[in-house]
Amino acid sequence: MAQTGGFVVAYPDGYRRSWNAGGKCCGPAFGENVDDIKFITAVIHAVSQAENIDPRHIYLTGISNGAAMSYRYACVGPVAVAAIGSVSGTMPGGCQAPRPISVIEIHGLKDENIPFTGGSGTKGITSIDWPPVQQSLDVFRQSDRCGPANVNSDGVLTTSISNCAQGNQVSLITISDAGHQWPGAQSNRLLARLFLDLDPPSNAMDATAVLWDFFRRHGTH
């Protein structure tokens, strides 16, 4: 997608497969109080300098713990990213006053790792009581001064779009029959799916393409 879309993408690794994303999330990064805000800021500065990045068009995305980290950076990170995209995530640490920013959330309604309606989930690997997805999005809708949501359904997909001040947008796409996975991804190997009890990726949409389409339409002002 980066090659066809003409943008630069970086894949930072969390500490021992975890990010310190606020609240009690998650794993070793939270347990050892890793400063992931500082780390991601350093990555942004390094890539921006090396690749001559337009500072008005910097975006963060991730799934699960990585999605929660994107929310946390949007709340307290020193770099004013233009938008974030969360897949199967929410904001465990809360946020009192985020800067205005565009946000898109993609979430399966059968997600039992990070349930859409909140809670620990029957397949959760942490003891976190996740806040409802809608609660996290409402924080940004208020900060962005958004209008009423325009809701449309198409098969298993339901899209809710709130247009906001300064051209920002807060969007939610739910997939009624999807679990905790990246829509449009290749399926994991059978043994991995069975051993780790992984949900199969939904084929109802291509999350990567949807995120890039959202990102390219939103920049900082």
Order of alpha helices (4+ residues) and beta strands (2+ residues): alpha-alpha-alpha-beta-alpha-beta-beta-alpha-beta-beta-beta-alpha-alpha
